[in-house]
């Protein structure tokens, strides 16, 4: 029986109220057998040897050594009936220079063992755990459970606390009873704290939320939870109505401030997934606390959702107006052509008349006809206005649409801003007051908080501000400032002041120094000035001499010879041969086998208890329902012994982002450890790319690049050994560059990303900057490489031969001025204080006034130039990048094959549901890759024994993606 099978067997018969699984019990209290751990925990010091030498017989010396060792770790001493591993005994015997000692007789002498146990305790300064220590244990367990319900975390902290009290650890059963008691006490304390902060009326109002409301046809709580996700004015009003309702409940702002934030989050998560029937089964205190915590979390989510909706709706004012402009141009292309021909004929007629000395106007009237010209005057004016129309004017044409959502939005929220944003606050207040009072005419001295200076001329015409244009301009400016964090809303998580996301400079400096970054800006600039200018000089010399492999300068433009695929024919034949002898297996059996090897299902724990699911088949079915796009209902219909309610429960309580992440980390780490995976290179050579999936209307956006259907993109990451270690859902129209770092920073795997490959869509100078600051190497394939300019310190004229390739000089004063903020930015990304994608989108949201954005771009220009020089001088680098990106393309094919049901179309509307589906797909892909790698090794070994693999390096050209 394998160790994982043994753990599952023990879990089946473990007490229902057990806090730990068999595996975590062994992890905490088992005697390790690994040589490294034996050395770590059981190396005897000089004092130990002095004590042990006081015993005369070898078995007594070894026996006393066992007592000393086991009191140190795991801390319970030598328990009667326990089996001591041979490797453990051998390691102690080796240190004592005794051999052939059998402890069987020693173990039967209870008096000798008891005396030695007392001697060992005295030697280590320990006291036995007795009945009067139970209160101490309970108190320690309650403190340990203050922030978490996770059994392993509570038990680890409890044991550490008892060791700190110099107590021998009691039996595991006693420790579990103490931990369970402490966890229950911590839960009660947290619930009581929340409930006691509420008035009697507020408690009654929260209870009433669970009752059916005849006016809604559902309970108020169900109505609050079921807020819309589609982008429309109606959805905006639905969100704002829920926000107003929650405000009317008037829950205390300080609710939950005296309990750990993680405990409050736990209540909120439970409330979000618990059906009303389960909430009603809770005790009153737990029910009220759960609902209150959920409502606090819901208010934050609704606020963020409403502001995001405002962003999208306001953006549509400009994009739809622009699309309409493009459409008119497309429809009028033939008419514009005829008008231009007429204009050309007019010029020719007048030119000939001028040369002949004839009156041009008479010639024009006779040749073309004056009345013919006049009849096209209005059409020419229309096309002229369309061509020169300002985006603001075009957006104002949709003013009536904007009025459907903007006034209600402005009335609902209070917007905060720094001193520089006071004009925008005044403008919003002005519009809000006019909306409430019904006034239409604006005063003459209106605030003008607009970055586009010419907007004021569009707004004020004939000395009077135009309400429609002004209101559209204010709404557009507010949207940009909210995105950038220059304007913020109290009570929001995603739209806070930008500075509030960043850690302190001292903390960030310490974090980045660990990565080897030089954080003194003067030293950094001096070093990069020397390196960059020297590299440019060396590159100029090589380019002049024509010694660069596949790179030349023709007519002022770089020419780079494309890299051709170099997969040997023998490798293709070998891959087909391996595939032919690989076993065929159903996906369900594959997942079972991978779980038996890796135990990844153990990561999916119950939100409330932290326990594993009693029926792993339900978990696998729920994961597969998401990964294959079959859905829970159809999966239940296709399964013989699993119901829809079981799948729904597992999906809500077990399959959560954090458990998916933990399970994926276990799976990918196990895959990287497989010997055969080493054939594909270093795991740290990662790559990422976006893949488009069609979606239902309301679930995605239209991107003309992918056709007329709406959809979204799943941005996925692959290690150099084909480990699919991260994926996230992004909009179909979103740029990929902000998301490149999300999967690399703070991932839970043992993977240490060193070099990252991506395509042009994942590139920006700001990404180059952050990669450098975070100690990683960014190696993108730039489709527009010849169009990108090289940067330099000082004048570009220092390199005359490179003049066609050179851009503007580096603004090192901008870098120096904002270096501290750049350090804080990178440090915050490293510590996961903010996601890199959110950070970059905020910085780019209002770039006209964001000097940090400019500074980060200058750092990125330096790093991009250094990369471009590497790319041009190193043919192997170009080959490696191409090979890394090819791995991602193969993953896309597998993803499409797995995600086959419903024509691969996504119908989920909420971001959370879409993300969960992407994580399920990534999990199944990682499992397939693991299984294929496992059996490819067996197939390759079989072929090697038959002499069919003359060159083992050919295995590096194979792939576990099918």
ROTORKOL-317213 format. One record per residue (C-alpha): residue in three letters; y, z, x. Coordinates in pm, whole numbers, plus 32768, in hexadecimal, padded with zeros to 4 digits. Example, Ala and Ser with C-alpha at 12.3 -4.5 7.8 and 13.67 -1.06 7.14 Angstrom:
BEGIN
ALA7E3E830C84CE SER7F9682CA8557 
//
This chain:
BEGIN
UNK800080008000 UNK81557F9B808E UNK8269809F80B1 UNK833480027F94 UNK81FE80057EB5 UNK81C981747F10 UNK832E81C67EAD UNK830681177D5D UNK81BE81D27D21 UNK826283217D6D UNK838F82D07C92 UNK82A882907B6C UNK822383F37B78 UNK836184A27BE2 UNK840085997AF5 UNK84EC84F979FC UNK860B85D87A68 UNK85DF85867BD9 UNK8722852B7C88 UNK868784637DA2 UNK859783427DB6 UNK846583607E93 UNK851082817F92 UNK864C83547FA8 UNK857984917FBB UNK84CA840380E9 UNK8615838D8179 UNK86A784ED8165 UNK857C85CE81A0 UNK846E84F9823E UNK8417851783AF UNK848283D38457 UNK838E830E852C UNK8475820B85C2 UNK849E8242873D UNK8618822D8729 UNK862883358616 UNK8529841186C5 UNK8608840E87F7 UNK873E84528726 UNK86B88577865C UNK85A68613872F UNK86158612889A UNK85F187788917 UNK870F880E89E1 UNK870089038B06 UNK87198A388A28 UNK85FA89B58952 UNK851F898C8A87 UNK85798AEA8B03 UNK850E8B7D89B3 UNK83CE8AB18998 UNK83608B108AFA UNK834B8C7C8A86 UNK82078C1989D3 UNK80D38C0F8AB5 UNK7FE38B288A01 UNK802689B289D8 UNK7FE289B3885E UNK80D98AD1882E UNK81E08A1D88FD UNK81B088DE8837 UNK81A889A086EE UNK82EF8A54873C UNK83898904879E UNK8327887A8649 UNK83D7899F859C UNK8513896F8669 UNK851387F78631 UNK84DB880184B7 UNK85DD89148482 UNK86D9882C8527 UNK866E86FD845B UNK863D86DD833C UNK868B88538339 UNK857388E1825F UNK848C894A8378 UNK831589178384 UNK82A9890D8218 UNK8145897481C2 UNK8068884A817A UNK8155874A8212 UNK80BE863A82EB UNK8162861D8440 UNK817684B384BD UNK80B9847285FF UNK81E883CF869F UNK82B2850C865B UNK81A985EC86FC UNK818184FC881F UNK82FA84F78866 UNK830E86758872 UNK81D0868D8944 UNK825C858F8A3A UNK8396865E8A6C UNK82C9879A8A9F UNK81D886E88B8D UNK80A987538AC4 UNK7F9986678A52 UNK7E63866E8979 UNK7EE2879788AB UNK7E5287B2874B UNK7F2C887E865D UNK7E21889A854E UNK7DBA89FC85B1 UNK7F258A6285ED UNK7F8489EF848D UNK7E7E8ADC83F8 UNK7F0C8C1384A6 UNK80128C6A83A0 UNK80868DA48456 UNK80C88CEA859E UNK817C8BD584E4 UNK82508CD48429 UNK82B28D84856C UNK83098C3B8612 UNK83D38BD484E1 UNK84A08D1484FF UNK84CE8CDE8677 UNK85418B79863F UNK86388BE4852E UNK86C98CEF8613 UNK86DF8BF58731 UNK87A48B018655 UNK88778C0D85AD UNK87EA8BC68451 UNK87AB8CA38322 UNK869E8C6D821B UNK870D8BEA80C7 UNK86CE8D027FCC UNK87118D497E5E UNK88698DD97EA1 UNK88CA8C8C7F43 UNK88988BCA7DFE UNK8A018C007D92 UNK8A7A8B7D7EE1 UNK899B8A4D7EB8 UNK8A168A107D55 UNK8B7E8A267DC6 UNK8B4189317EE4 UNK8A8F88427DF9 UNK8BB0884F7D01 UNK8CA687FE7E18 UNK8BC686E37E8E UNK8BBC86507D2F UNK8D34866E7CFF UNK8D6484FC7D4F UNK8C11845C7D10 UNK8AD684577C3E UNK8A1183A67D4D UNK88DF84777D9B UNK88C6841E7F0C UNK8A37846C7F48 UNK8A2285BA7E93 UNK88E586217F48 UNK896F85BA809D UNK8AAA86888065 UNK89E487B17FDE UNK88FE87B4810E UNK8A27879881F8 UNK8ACC88BD8148 UNK899589978163 UNK8972894182D3 UNK8ADC89A182FF UNK8A818AF6826C UNK896A8B0C8375 UNK885F8B0E8266 UNK87028A7B827B UNK86E78973816D UNK860E89DD8047 UNK850088FD7FB2 UNK856087A47F3A UNK851D880A7DD1 UNK860D89317DF2 UNK871488517E8F UNK86EF87577D73 UNK8714886B7C6D UNK885088E37D1D UNK88DA87807D33 UNK888F87367BC5 UNK8932887C7B60 UNK8A6288307C38 UNK8A8086CF7BAD UNK8A6F874E7A48 UNK8B7788567A97 UNK8C5A87527B38 UNK8C3886717A07 UNK8C848791791C UNK8DB187F979EA UNK8E3C869679ED UNK8E0586677877 UNK8E9D87B97828 UNK8FCC876D7900 UNK900E862B7841 UNK8FD186BD76E9 UNK90A487F67728 UNK91CD87177783 UNK91C4867F7623 UNK9259871474E9 UNK9185874A73B3 UNK922A861E730D UNK91E685417439 UNK907785A3743B UNK9061855272C9 UNK910984007304 UNK900F83AC7416 UNK8EEF840A7334 UNK8F8083307220 UNK8F7282037309 UNK8DF8820572E3 UNK8E0581E77169 UNK8E0B809D70B1 UNK8F6880247053 UNK8F577F616F07 UNK908F7E9F6F64 UNK8FEA7E1C70A2 UNK8E847E0B702B UNK8E217EC87167 UNK8E768007721F UNK8FC2802072D5 UNK8F0B8057741F UNK8E467F1573F0 UNK8F8C7E6173A1 UNK90337EED74DA UNK8F0E7E8A75B5 UNK8EF47D2B7527 UNK903F7CA375A2 UNK905C7B2775C8 UNK904C7A707714 UNK90B6791076B3 UNK921778A77713 UNK92F4788175DF UNK942079287539 UNK933479B97433 UNK92677A5D7545 UNK93A57AEC75DD UNK94067B8D7492 UNK92A57C18746D UNK92BF7CBA75C4 UNK94197D48757F UNK93A67DD77432 UNK92927E9774E1 UNK93837F1775EB UNK94727F9474DF UNK935480407427 UNK92E680F67563 UNK9449816575A8 UNK946081F67449 UNK933582D57498 UNK941C8375759C UNK930B83F07685 UNK939384D5779A UNK9400841278CD UNK9364851D79AE UNK9214850E78FF UNK90FC853679FF UNK91E485807B24 UNK912886C27B71 UNK8FD5861A7B97 UNK8F6085267C9E UNK8FCD83BC7C57 UNK8E6783457C85 UNK8DF584317B71 UNK8F0083A67A88 UNK8E9582437ADD UNK8D2E82A37A8E UNK8D8F831D7933 UNK8E5381DB78FA UNK8D3280FD7967 UNK8C4081B47885 UNK8D3081927763 UNK8D58801E77A0 UNK8BE47FD37781 UNK8B6F80DF768E UNK8B3D805E7529 UNK8BD7812A740E UNK8A8281B073A9 UNK8A5182467503 UNK8BB282D6750E UNK8B72838173C1 UNK8A3384197450 UNK8AF784BB756C UNK8B648623754E UNK8CC9864674CF UNK8D5E86A4761F UNK8CB2858976DB UNK8D04849075C4 UNK8E7884E175BC UNK8E9384E17738 UNK8DDD83937752 UNK8EB582EC764A UNK8FF7837A76DF UNK8F9F82FF783E UNK8F4081AC77B6 UNK908A818A76FC UNK914F81DF7836 UNK909080D578F5 UNK90B07FE477D2 UNK9229800C77CB UNK923A7FA5793A UNK91537E7D78FC UNK92177E0D77CA UNK935F7E267889 UNK92D37D5179A4 UNK923D7C5A78AB UNK93887C3577F0 UNK944F7BF67930 UNK934A7AFF79AB UNK935C7A537857 UNK94D87A43787B UNK94A879A379D2 UNK93C478967949 UNK9490784D7811 UNK95D3783278D7 UNK9528775779D7 UNK94BB767178BD UNK962976357860 UNK9655758679AD UNK94FD74EB79DF UNK94EC74557882 UNK964F73D1789E UNK95F5733B79EE UNK94B572AA795C UNK957D7214783F UNK966A717B793C UNK954570E679FB UNK94AE706878B7 UNK95F26FBC7850 UNK960A6F1F79A8 UNK94A46EA4798E UNK94D96E157832 UNK96246D727892 UNK95B06CE279DD UNK95B16B7C795B UNK97066BA978B9 UNK97976C3A79FA UNK970A6B0E7AB3 UNK97B66A1B79C5 UNK98FE6ADA79E6 UNK98E86ACF7B62 UNK98A569567B51 UNK99D8692E7A72 UNK9AA169FD7B6A UNK9A28691F7C86 UNK9A8367E27BC8 UNK9BDC68717B84 UNK9C1768BA7CF4 UNK9B9F675F7D5A UNK9C8466B47C5C UNK9DB3677A7CC8 UNK9D6867407E3A UNK9D4B65C67E0B UNK9E8C65C07D3F UNK9F3F66807E4F UNK9EC7658C7F5B UNK9F3164607E86 UNKA08664F67E39 UNKA03B64FB7CC3 UNKA09A66177BD7 UNK9F6466F97BE7 UNK9F8867747A80 UNK9F98661179F5 UNK9E6765B67AC3 UNK9DB466EE7A4A UNK9E0566A278DE UNK9D91653D7902 UNK9C55657F79CC UNK9BD666C5792F UNK9CB0670E7806 UNK9D9E683377E2 UNK9D10689A7692 UNK9BB268A07726 UNK9C2569967830 UNK9CD26A777733 UNK9B9E6A977656 UNK9AE36B3F7779 UNK9BFA6C3877C3 UNK9B6A6D5B76F8 UNK9A0B6D257782 UNK9A8E6D2478E7 UNK9B4E6E6578A5 UNK9A156F0B7814 UNK99426EB97943 UNK9A5D6F267A29 UNK9A73707B7983 UNK98FA709C7991 UNK98F4704F7B05 UNK9A0E713B7B62 UNK99C7724C7A63 UNK99B673AE7AED UNK987374727AAA UNK9942757D79FC UNK99D4747F790B UNK987C73F178C6 UNK97EE754D7889 UNK990D7599779A UNK988B748476BB UNK977075787668 UNK9864768D7610 UNK97D476B974B2 UNK967D76F5754A UNK970B77F4763E UNK97AE78B37520 UNK965578EB748D UNK95FB79E275A2 UNK97207A367688 UNK97F87B1275A2 UNK96D37BF37545 UNK966B7C0F76B1 UNK97C87C6B7728 UNK97E67D717616 UNK96987E16766A UNK96C67E5B77DD UNK97C57EFD78C0 UNK97F07E477A0B UNK98487EFA7B4E UNK98E37E557C7D UNK998E7EAD7DC7 UNK9B077E987DEA UNK9AF17D227E30 UNK9A4B7CED7CE0 UNK9B507D9B7C09 UNK9BDF7C4F7B8D UNK9A8C7BEC7B00 UNK9A6B7D3E7A51 UNK9BC27D0A79B6 UNK9B637BAB7947 UNK9A227C2878A3 UNK9AE07D4277F8 UNK9BE17C477778 UNK9AD57B6A76DE UNK9A1D7C95764E UNK9B5C7D1375A6 UNK9BAB7BBB751B UNK9A4B7B997492 UNK9A617CEA73E3 UNK9BC17CB47358 UNK9B8C7B4A72FC UNK9CB97AD473C7 UNK9CA2796F743F UNK9DDB793B750F UNK9DD679BD7673 UNK9F057A627716 UNK9FC279997818 UNK9F727A85793D UNK9DF87A7B7936 UNK9D2E7AF27A68 UNK9C9C79D57B35 UNK9B667A587BEF UNK9ADC79007C45 UNK9A65788D7D9D UNK9AB277217D47 UNK9C2D771A7D6A UNK9C5675D97CA3 UNK9BC476807B6D UNK9D1577227B28 UNK9DAC75C67AFF UNK9C9D75687A08 UNK9CCD76AB7947 UNK9E4A76AC792B UNK9ECB75707887 UNKA0337545780E UNKA07676AD7876 UNK9F6D773B778B UNK9E0C77AD77EF UNK9CF776FC7730 UNK9C0777F87697 UNK9ACE772076A7 UNK9AEC76C37814 UNK9B5778227877 UNK9A3978CE77C4 UNK993C77DB7857 UNK99CA781879B4 UNK99BA7994798D UNK985279887910 UNK97EA78A37A2F UNK989479827B33 UNK97F77ABC7AA0 UNK96A17A1A7AB7 UNK96D279C47C27 UNK974F7B1E7C82 UNK96307BCA7BCA UNK95377AF47C88 UNK95D77B4E7DD3 UNK95F67CC57D91 UNK97737CB47DAB UNK977C7D287C3F UNK96767E1A7BC3 UNK96007ECB7A89 UNK95A6803A7A7F UNK9444806F7A01 UNK93C27F2B7A96 UNK92BC7F087BA5 UNK92EA7D997BFE UNK94657D8A7BDD UNK94DC7EB47CA5 UNK95EB7EB47DAE UNK95647DF17ED7 UNK959B7F0F7FCC UNK94C17FF67EFC UNK938A7F2D7F58 UNK93BD7F5880CF UNK9344807481AB UNK942D811B82A4 UNK948B807083E8 UNK93E4818184B8 UNK929A815C83FA UNK92A57FE0840A UNK92F87FE6857E UNK91CC80C785C2 UNK90E37FE984F4 UNK914A7EA685A1 UNK91397F3E86FD UNK8FC97F8286B7 UNK8FA47E09868F UNK90457DCA87E1 UNK91977D4E8764 UNK92CA7D81883C UNK93B77E2B8746 UNK94ED7E358823 UNK95B37D0887AB UNK96687CCC88F5 UNK95227CC889B9 UNK947B7BF188AE UNK95937AF188AA UNK95A47ADF8A28 UNK942E7AA98A41 UNK9426799D8932 UNK955A78EF89C1 UNK94AE78D08B12 UNK935B78658A87 UNK93DD776C8986 UNK94D076BA8A6D UNK93CC76A68B82 UNK92CD76178A8F UNK93C675108A16 UNK940974A48B7D UNK929774888BC9 UNK925873C58A87 UNK937672D58AD3 UNK92DE728D8C28 UNK9182724D8B99 UNK9208716F8A84 UNK92D270A08B7C UNK919F706D8C57 UNK90C370168B2B UNK8FB671118B8B UNK8F8E71B58A34 UNK8E3F71658990 UNK8E7F70A7884D UNK8FF870E98849 UNK910F6FF18897 UNK927C6FB08842 UNK92C36E5C87A5 UNK94246DF6873C UNK94926F5F872D UNK936D6FCF8653 UNK9237709386B2 UNK90EA6FE68684 UNK8FB370C2867A UNK8E5E701F8677 UNK8D9870AB854D UNK8C67717785A2 UNK8B2670D08539 UNK89FB719584BA UNK890C71D285DC UNK87D87258852C UNK86AD71CD85ED UNK85B570F9852D UNK84A171E385A8 UNK8556730A8505 UNK8565725783B5 UNK83F2720C83C9 UNK83A773748427 UNK847173F88301 UNK83B273158211 UNK8269738982A8 UNK82C774F88281 UNK833474BB811B UNK81EA741180CC UNK811A7541812D UNK820376488098 UNK816876FB7F6A UNK81F676AF7E11 UNK826977DD7D48 UNK831978317C03 UNK847278C47C29 UNK840A7A087B7D UNK82E77A3B7C6D UNK83CD79EA7D90 UNK84C37AF87D28 UNK83AA7BF67D03 UNK83277BA67E5D UNK847F7BB77EFE UNK84BD7D077E59 UNK83707D887EDF UNK83E17D25803C UNK854B7D9C802C UNK85687E947F0B UNK86B27DF67E9F UNK867C7E637D35 UNK86A07FCE7DA3 UNK88147F897DCA UNK883C7F587C51 UNK887180BA7BD9 UNK88D681497A89 UNK8A4D817B7A6C UNK8A2482DA79E2 UNK88F883707A94 UNK88DD829D7BCF UNK876B826E7B8B UNK86A981297BAF UNK8638806E7A79 UNK84E380D979FD UNK84817F6C79BF UNK84F07E877ADE UNK847B7D587A15 UNK85A37D89792C UNK86947D837A52 UNK85FC7C467AE1 UNK860B7B9C798D UNK87797BFB7961 UNK87D17B7D7ABF UNK87177A387A86 UNK87C07A097932 UNK89107A0879E1 UNK88A6793E7B11 UNK880078287A4B UNK891478247941 UNK8808785D783A UNK88B9798D77AA UNK882C7AD87731 UNK87D67A6975D1 UNK870C79387639 UNK866B79FD7754 UNK85F57B017657 UNK856C79EA757B UNK84B2795776A5 UNK84237AAA7712 UNK82F37B40766D UNK832C7CB076B0 UNK84A47CD376E6 UNK859B7CF375C8 UNK87067C8675B3 UNK87767DF17597 UNK86BE7E4B76D9 UNK87667D2C7791 UNK88BC7D857705 UNK88937EF1776D UNK88287E8F78CE UNK89477D9978E9 UNK8A487EA17887 UNK89C47FDA7930 UNK89107F577A66 UNK89997DFF7AC6 UNK8AF57E557B40 UNK8BC77DB87C57 UNK8B877EDC7D41 UNK8A0D7ED97D06 UNK89FD7D5F7D2F UNK8AB97D847E78 UNK89CD7E947EF4 UNK88967DCE7E8E UNK89187C927F32 UNK89637D4F8073 UNK87FC7DD08082 UNK87717C778042 UNK884C7BBC813B UNK881E7CC5824A UNK86A57CAB821D UNK86BB7B308231 UNK87847B3C8374 UNK86777C178410 UNK85637B1783D0 UNK85027A818523 UNK8500791B84A1 UNK866D7935842F UNK86DA7949859B UNK868977D485BF UNK87C3778384F4 UNK88B9782E85DE UNK8994796285D6 UNK89BF7A0F8487 UNK8B2F7A4984DA UNK8B7E78D384D3 UNK8BDC78D28363 UNK8C6477C88278 UNK8CF977B7811B UNK8D4376B08015 UNK8D9976907EA6 UNK8CB275F07DA5 UNK8D2875737C53 UNK8C6C75D17B15 UNK8CC4754379C1 UNK8D33764178BE UNK8D7B7653774D UNK8EE4763576D7 UNK8F7F778D76F3 UNK8E9A77E17816 UNK8F2F76FC791D UNK904876137980 UNK9059749B79B0 UNK907574197B12 UNK9093729F7B1A UNK8FDD729D7C69 UNK8E9C73007BB5 UNK8ECD722D7A7B UNK8F527269791A UNK8E7E739A78C9 UNK8EFA750078F8 UNK8E4475DA79EE UNK8E5876DB7B03 UNK8DF076F87C6D UNK8CFB77E87D0E UNK8D6A78287E72 UNK8C3578837F3D UNK8BEF78F680A2 UNK8AC678A8817F UNK8A5E794582C9 UNK89EC787C83F5 UNK888878D18390 UNK88B578578229 UNK88EE79B28197 UNK89B979808056 UNK8A7E7AC2807A UNK8BA77AAA7F8C UNK8C3079E47E67 UNK8D607A017D87 UNK8DE979417C5E UNK8F3A78977C89 UNK900177B07BA9 UNK8FB7763B7BAA UNK911D75F37C11 UNK913E77147D09 UNK915F76CD7E7A UNK9038774C7F44 UNK90FC77C78072 UNK915879217FE8 UNK8FE879707FA2 UNK8F56791C80F9 UNK8F6D7A82817A UNK8EEF7B338040 UNK8D817B108099 UNK8DB07B648209 UNK8E807CA38200 UNK8DC57DE481B3 UNK8C827D46813F UNK8B6B7E4B811A UNK8A727D8F81F5 UNK8A227DC68361 UNK8AAE7C678395 UNK8BD27C588488 UNK8C8D7B10844B UNK8D077A7C8594 UNK8D4F790C8550 UNK8D97787D83FA UNK8D83770F8393 UNK8E2C767E8263 UNK8EAF753481DF UNK901A74CB81BB UNK903C75768069 UNK901076CB810C UNK91237699820E UNK92837721822A UNK934F77A5834C UNK934A78FE82A9 UNK91CD78FF82AC UNK91D678A5841F UNK92BF79CE8459 UNK91E67ACA83A2 UNK90A87A53844C UNK914C7A91859B UNK91D77BE6853A UNK907F7C4D84B8 UNK8FCC7BE485F5 UNK8F117AB88569 UNK8F0D794885C7 UNK8F6E784784C1 UNK8ED776EB84F1 UNK8F2E760583CF UNK8EEA749283B1 UNK904373FB8376 UNK903672B682B4 UNK91A9727D82FA UNK919072E48468 UNK926B71C784F5 UNK9381721E83FF UNK939B73898470 UNK949873D4857F UNK946B74A986B5 UNK954F75D786DE UNK95E676588821 UNK96CA776088B6 UNK981476CB8923 UNK9874755E890B UNK9765745D88B5 UNK980E737689B4 UNK974D742B8AC4 UNK962773478A6C UNK96BA71E98A40 UNK9568713A8A2D UNK950D72198903 UNK965571D6884B UNK95AE71268720 UNK94C8725486F4 UNK95C6736D871A UNK966474328602 UNK977A75318604 UNK9790765786F4 UNK96F977AA86A2 UNK97F5789C860A UNK979079C686E0 UNK98B77A928661 UNK98267A818500 UNK96D47AF68584 UNK97727C178643 UNK98417C838518 UNK97187C96842A UNK95FD7CE6851C UNK95D07E458490 UNK95A67DC1832F UNK94AD7CBD83A9 UNK93E47DD28450 UNK93EC7EA0830F UNK937B7D6E824E UNK924E7D2B832B UNK91F57E9D8340 UNK91FD7EB781C4 UNK91107D8F81AA UNK90277E2A82AD UNK90157F7681F1 UNK8FF17EC480A0 UNK91317F61801B UNK91777E087F8A UNK90AA7CCA7F76 UNK91257BBF8066 UNK91367ABF7F4C UNK92197B9E7E79 UNK92F27BE17FA8 UNK931D7A718004 UNK93627A087E9D UNK94707B0F7E80 UNK950E7AA67FC7 UNK9510793B7F59 UNK9587798B7DFB UNK96F779977E53 UNK971179127FB0 UNK988678BB7FA4 UNK98E87A227FF1 UNK97A97AAB808B UNK97ED7AC28200 UNK96987B5F8240 UNK95FA7A2281B6 UNK96C4795882B1 UNK96677A4183D2 UNK94F67A2E837C UNK951578B4836E UNK95AD78AE84CC UNK948D79808556 UNK93A2788F84A9 UNK944D775F8542 UNK940977EE869D UNK929B782F864F UNK926F76DE85A1 UNK92FF762A86CF UNK921076E087B8 UNK90F2768486D0 UNK915F751786C1 UNK91627508883C UNK900375A08841 UNK8F92749D8741 UNK902373788803 UNK8F9C73E98953 UNK8E43745E88E3 UNK8D56735D884D UNK8C4A7466881C UNK8D3475338742 UNK8D5C740B8657 UNK8BE273E68643 UNK8BAE755985FF UNK8CB0755A84E8 UNK8C0D742C8443 UNK8AB774D08459 UNK8B3B761483C4 UNK8BDB7561829D UNK8AA17493825D UNK89E975D88216 UNK8ADE762380FE UNK8AAF74CA8065 UNK893875088055 UNK897A76537FA4 UNK8A45759D7E9A UNK891974C37E49 UNK883675F17E21 UNK893A76A17D47 UNK894975787C5B UNK87CD75707C45 UNK87B676E47BEF UNK88E076E67B01 UNK884775D87A27 UNK8847765578C1 UNK895975F277C9 UNK899C74C778AA UNK8A2275B679B1 UNK8B50760378D5 UNK8BE9776078D5 UNK8C4677F27782 UNK8CB3795077EA UNK8E25798C77A8 UNK8E697AD3785C UNK8E967ADE79D4 UNK8D9C7BFD79EC UNK8C897B3B7937 UNK8CC57A047A09 UNK8CBB7AD07B49 UNK8B777B797AE2 UNK8AD77A267AA2 UNK8B4479AD7BFA UNK8AB37AE67C9D UNK89677AB57BEB UNK8958794C7C63 UNK89A579B87DC7 UNK889A7AC67DB7 UNK878C79CF7D4E UNK87FA78D47E58 UNK87E179E57F62 UNK86847A407EE4 UNK861378D37EF3 UNK869B78B58055 UNK85E279F380BD UNK8497797E8027 UNK84B5782180B9 UNK850178B18210 UNK83D5799781FB UNK82E3788081A6 UNK8383777C8288 UNK8328786383A8 UNK81BE786F8333 UNK81B976F3830C UNK825676C08464 UNK815B77AD8506 UNK804076E88463 UNK80CC759E84E2 UNK810A762E863D UNK7F9F769B8659 UNK7F3E7534860A UNK802A74B08714 UNK811074038619 UNK825474A18699 UNK827C742087FB UNK83E7748F880D UNK843F75DF8764 UNK85B5758B876B UNK85707496864F UNK854875C3856A UNK86BF75FD8587 UNK86F674C084BA UNK8628753D8392 UNK86BE75EE8267 UNK864476FA8173 UNK871F766A805E UNK861F75647FFA 
//
